[in-house]
């Protein structure tokens, strides 16, 4: 094994000037690395997916007797009345226990696994730091417990950290440099998310887009495409190939006047997206200020989630099943007050579940919130406004794209992901309008605090992008006019008085033609006895070796 690793290290040691996918050796390198990351992403997605369903069946199903509906591509979309379950009153006890268990596991074994994993992976990319090998495993267990006991969380964060963590480990084993480590890590993020959401193209684009608010990591695209399709293939061979959500066949956009409704939907999704970000981190900051052991805080968050779930069980768990119900006529069977309240309650329960120190993703809840905004718009306008689609599906799908595409600053990736998750590309045209409006409303707000504005703002590229810019500037463009100068015939006492009364600690010494003779500083003056400074000249104390 050591001989193979040594061979690979030598094979993949490529000088920076030759790093291009037009180079067969460089392409071979990333084909190998991306394939390994993709395989691990697929296997990790299988383990995590199975763990979530196992925990949900054991805890929510076995203890409370309640199971939330599943999306059509992952099981039965059966709406079970919560208060008809066997022991509904045990829900707060279960969510509290789940929060405590997740808190103990995380803060005892890997405190950096706290919260949502995607943001941690983004931070690791920019800072060039490795991800500890134990973090993905802890993330799987803690997130499965959080979601399985009713916590409001998504599954993309742990899935991303599994493959991103492996990419980091692989970079260490192969002794890749910092730049290649970053690409491997970003590749893992895209592969993990693309696999578990069955959206390989969207996942690959997400790997390059989610790192910045207003930029794109071009170097990660080809490795992420390779890893994402392999991860999707591994996961699909186990789970099946159908999209997560089943959609009606008559969703094609065919009425230009409907674009006005999508403008309104984009506006609402942008505003609620900002509320999602500020509400989530507001709750997070409240928990950070509590003077309690960190492992107790997820239990407090779980207790509050359980109490909310007694009134609004739709806010529990991942929530994808309720999005599935809302895409069809089943939306009409949900009371209007639940539809209107659910997006805002979902923000609160997600903040309580993850912001308290629990483990899980925020991508999934964001799409659920956006989908329910679309469902609310359809429900309020159906049979009232002209030209409204016959089913809520178009508004729900575009709402998912608009809300999270805007607040995550990943409009292209999220549009493609939701299109793949629903098996429907026909709504991309109105989605562009809604996502564009949402992105404008969101502005600088983001749900991922580790994002930076552009590549130039990232430590990963700061030097690389700064030197080419400096090479285009002449010295005269950067210099400032000379404000203070000394004549060589001035006394040191005069120079000392000028320097002591200003901010400068020194100044150039020039002759009558402004030619530089030397530099005089306060330190140079202090080398001369005080009683001699009134008669000694600047030329006697100045430093002539200035260049």
N, C-alpha and C positions, 0 to 999 in steps of 0.2 A: 504493500500500500504506500509506504513512504517513497519508494522508487517512482510510482505513478504520480504522486503529488509533486515530487521534484521535477519530473518531466513536464507536467502541466505548468508549473511555475515558470520554467524556462520558455516553454512554448508561448505562454501568454504575457511574457515580459516584452511589451512593445513600446518603442519610443513614442513620446507624445506626438511628434511631428508626423508619425505614420498612422495615427489613430483616425481611421475613416472606414466606413462600411464598404467602401470601394476596394479596400485591401482584403484579399481572401483570408489572410491570417487573422485579421481583426474580426472579420465576420464569423470565422470558425470559432474564435474565442467566445463571442457572445452567443453563438448558436449553442455551444456546450453549456455555458453558464445559465442562459435563459431556460434551456430545456430542464436542467436540474431544478431551478427555481420553480418552473411551471409544474413539474411533477410533485414537488413538496407542497405547492399551493393547492393542487387538486386533492392530494391526500389529506392535507390539513383541513380543507373545506369539508371533506367527507366526515372527518372525526368531529369537527365542531358542529356541523349540521346535525349529525346523529346525537351528539351530546345534548344539544338544545332540546331536541324532541324527546330524548330519554328523560331529561330533567323535568320537562313540562308534563310528561305523562305520569312520572312518579310523584312530583310535588303538587302541581295544580290539579292534575287529574286524579291522583290517588288520595290526596289528603282533603282537598276542598271538594273534589268531584266535579270540577268545572274545566272545560277545555275551550279556549278561544277558537273561532273559525280559522281554517287554513286557506291560503290562496289555492286556486284550482290546480296549479302545477305542483303542489306539495301535499295534497291530501284533500279531505272532504271539507267543503265550505258549508258546514252545518252550524247554524246559529243556535247555541244552547242558552236558554234563559238562566241567568246567573242564580237567581233565588230559587230555582228548581233543582240546583245541585245539592249534593248530600250534606255538606257542612260549609255553607257559605260564610258563616260567622268566624271560621278559622282563617279567612284570608289575611287579616292584619297580622295574625300570629305567624303565618307562613312567610309573608313578605318581610317581616322584621327578622325572622330567623335567617332567611336567604341573604339579607343585607349584612347581618352580623357574620355569617359564614364567609361571604365574599370578602368582607373587610379584614377578617382574621387572616385569611389566605394571602391576600394581596400585601397587607402591611407587615406581615411576618416574613414573607419569602421574597417579594419583589415589589417594593413600594412604587417603582416607576410604572407598574402595570395598572395603577389607579386611573380611572376615567376612561376616555375613549382613545383607542390605540392609534387611530390614523394621525391625530395631531402629534403624538409622540414620534411616529415614524417620520413625519414632516420635519420635526425639530432635529431628529437624528441626521436627516439628509443635509440640512443646512449647516449643522455643526460638525459634520464629518465624524460623528461618534458611533462606535459599534453598539449593537443591541445585545444585551446579555442573553445567553442561550436559554436561561430558565424563563425569561419573560413570556415568550409565546405560550409555553405550557401553562403557566400560572394564569395567563389571560384566557385561555380556553376554559379552564375549570371555573374560574371566578365568573366569567361572563355567562356560561351555561347555567350556573346556579342563580345568578341575578335574573336572567330571562325566564328560566324554568320555574322560579318561585313567583313570577308575576311582575318583576321589575320592567319598567319601560326602557328598552334599549334595543339597538340594532345589532346585526351580526357582522357588519363590514369591518369594524375596528379590529377585533380579534383575528379575523381572516387575513386582514392586511398585515398585522404584526407577525403572524406565523411565517408567511413567506418573506416578509421584509427582514425578519430576524434570521431566517435561513440564508438570505442573500448576504447579510452582514457576516454571518459565520463563514460562509463560503469565501467571501473576500479575505477574511483573516487566514483561512487555510491556504489559499492560493497566493497570499501576500500581494493582493491587488493594491494599487495606490489609492489615495483618498478619493480621487475623482471617480475611479472605477467602482469603488465601494459605494459611493453615492448612487451611481447608476444601478448597481445591483439591488440596492435598497428600494429605490423608486420602482424598479421592475417588479420586485416582490409585492409592493403595495398594489400595483395594477393587476398582477396575476391573482392575488388572493381575492380581491373584490370582484374581478371579472369572473372567477370560478364560482364563488358562492352565490352570485346573483345571475349566473348563466348569461353574462353579458360581456363576452371577451373583447369586442372592439371598444365598447365604452370603457371597460376596465383599463385597457391599454392607453387610451387617450387620457383617462383620469390620472394615470401615473405621471404624465408629463404636465398636466394642467393644474392639478390640485396643490402643487408646491408653491404657487405664486398667486397673488391677487390679479396681476395684470401682465403675466408673461407665460412662457411655455418652455419646458425642458426638452428641447429637440433631441438631444443625445439619447434620451430614455425611450423614445418612441419605438424603434425597431426591436431592441431587447424586450420591451414590454409587450409588443405584439406577439413575439415568439412565445414568451412565457405565458401570456394570458390564454392563448388558444390551446396550449398544452394543458394548462391547469383546467380550463373548461372541458377539454376532452376527457381528462381523468375523472373529474367530478360528474360529467354527463354520463359516462359509462356506468356509473353507479346509481345516479339519481334519475336518469332519463333525460330526454332532450327537449321536452316541451317547455315553453316559457313559464315563468313563475305565475303570471296572471293570464287567465283566459279572457278574451275580449270578444264582443259581438263582431260580426263580419261587416256591419254597415257603418263603420266609424270614419270612412274617408271624408276628408275636407272637400266640400263641393259648393260652398256658399260664401262668396267673398264678404257679404255684409256681416257675417258672423265674426269677422276679424275685430269688430268693435267690442264684442263681448270678451274676446281674448285679450284685448288691451286692458279692459277692466279687471279681468282675472290676473293679468300680470301685475297690475298696480296693487291689488289686494295681496298677492303672494309676496311682492317685495316688502310691503309694510309688515306682514306677519312674519316674514323671514327675519327682518330686523328685530322684531319682538322675540322671536325664537332665540336669536343670538344673545340679546341683552338679558332676556329672562333666564336662559340657561346659565350664563356666567354670573348673573346676579345671585341666583340660588347657590352656585358654586362658592362665591365669595362669602356668603352668609355662613356656609358650613366651615369654610376655612377660618372664620373668626371665632368659631365656637371653641372654648377652652376645654376640650374633652379629648380622650384618647382617639386617635384617628380611626381605629378599627370599629369604634362604637358608632361613628357618624353614619355609615351606610345602613346600620340598623334603624336609626332614627328616620332616615329617608325612606326606608322600607316600610316602617310603621305608617307614615303619612300616605305613602302610595296605597297601602292596603285599605286605609280608611276611605280614601278617594274611590278606590275600586269597588267598595260596597255600594256606592252611589252610581258610579259610571265605570262598569267593568270593561267597556270598550277601550279605556285608556291603559289597560294592562298589557304586558308582553310586547311583542314586536308590532302587532297591529296590522300586518299585511292582509289578514283575512277580512278585516273590516273594509279595507280598500277594495278587495275583490267583490264584496257584497255591494259596495257603493257604485261599482261600475255598471250594474244592471238595474233591473226593476226592483230588486231587493231594497234599494235605497228608500223606496216609498213606504216600506214597512218599518223604517227606523223613525222614531219620534223626531220632529223638527228640532226640539230643544237640544237633543243629543247631538244632532248634526252640527248645529251652530256652536255648541259648547266644546265639542270634542277637540278641535285643533288647539284651543287655548289650554284645556286641561292636559293634553298630551305634552305641551311645553313644560308644564309644571311637573308632571310625573317623570318626565325624562330628566329634568334638572334634579329632582329628588333622588332618582335611582342612580344617576351617574355623577352628578355634581357633588353628591355627598361623599364620594370616594368609592362608589361601586364600579363595576366593570362592564363595559359594553360599548356599542357604537352609537353615533348620533346621526349617521347617514339615513338609516332606515326610518327612525321617528320623523326626520325631516320630510321624507317623501310621504309618509302617512299624513302629516300635518298638511302638506300641499295638496294631496289627493282629497282630503276632507274639505279644504277650502273650495276646491272645484266642485265637490258634491253639494256644498251649501249654496254656491252660486246657482247651480242648476236647479236645485230644489226650490229656491226662492223665485226663480224666473220662469219655471216651466208652466205652461198654459197662461202666462201673463205677458211675456215679451214675445214679439214675432221672431221667427227664424231660429228658435232654440233647438238644439239637437234633440232627436226623439228619445235618446237614452243619455244618462249622465256620463257615460264612458269618456267621451272626448274632453269634457271639462275636468274630470278626475285625472286623466293621464297628463294633460297639459299642466294642471295644477302641480302634480308631482315634479314635473320638469322645471317649472318656473320658480317654485319656492326654493328648492335645494340647489338648482343650477345657479340661482342668483346669490344666495347667501354663502355658498361654498366657493364662489368665483370659479366655477367649472361648468359654464353653460353648455359647451359643446359635448363634453364627456357625459354629463347627466342626461342631456337630450338623447344621446345614443344609447345610454344604459337603459333608460326607461323604455325606449323604443324596442330594445332587445328583450327586456323583461316582460313586455306586453305583446311581443310578436307583431307590432304594428308600426310601420314607418310612415303611414299616410297622414299622420298628424304633425309631422315635423314643420310644415309650413306655418300653421297657426302657433305652434310652439315657439318658433323663432321670434314672433311678435311678443308673446307673453314673457319669454325668458329675457329678451332684450329690455323690455320695460322693467321687469323685476330687477335686473342687474343695475339699471340706472338708479332705481329707488334705493337699492342696498348701499351703493356708494362704497365707502371704505370699510363698512361693517363686514365682519366675516365670522363664520362659525368655527373656523380653524385659526386659532390665535398664533400658531407657529408659521403661518404663511408670511412671506415678505412681499413687497410690492413687485419688484422685478429681479431679474438675475443679477443686476448690478448691486442690489441690496443684500444679496446672499453671500455669506462667507465662502460659499462654494465657488463663486465666480468673481468676487470683488477684484482680486488682483488681475485675473485674466482679462476682465473688461476694462480695468482702469488704465493699464499700460498702453494698449492701442490708442486710447483717447489722448493720453499725455503725449504720445509720439506725433500727434497732429498739431500740437501747440508750439508756437515760438516763444522764446523767453520773454520777449516784449509784451506778449499777451497776458502773461502771468505776473510780471513785475509791477510794483507800485512806485510812484514818484518818490524821490529821496527827500525826506522832510528835515533831517538833521545831519549836519556835516561840520567838520572842524578844519581850520586852517593849520598848517604845520607851525605857524609862528605864534599861535595863541598860547597863553600860559595854561599850565595844568590846573591852576586854581579856577580859572574861568570855565574850563571844560568840566571840572568836578561840579561846579555850581549848576551848570546846564543839565548834566546827567542826574544829579541828585533831585532836581525838581521835576523830572519827567518820568515816563514809564520805561524809557529805553535804558539799557545797561551799557550801551556802547554806540559808537557811530564811526563812519568812515572818515578818513583824513584825505583831503583832496587839495591839489594845487590850484593856481589861478585858471588853468584850462580844464578843470574838473577831472583831471586824471587821478586815479586812485593811487595813493602813496602807502596807505596802511589802514589799520583799524585801532581805535583807542577805546578801552573799556574802563569801568570803575576799578576793576581789579588791577589793571596796569597802573592807574593813578595811585592806588593804595600802596604800591611797591616803592613809591617815592616818599621820603620823609615829609611831614606836614609843613615844616618851616621852609622847605625848598620849593614847594609847589607854586608859590607866587612868582618865582623867577625862572623856573624850568619851563621849557617849551614842549608843545605836544609832540614835535618830531623826535624828541629825545626818549619818550616813553611809549610811543605807539608800537604796535606789532606789525612788522613789515612782511612777515611770512603768512599771508592771508589766503593764498591759493596753492 
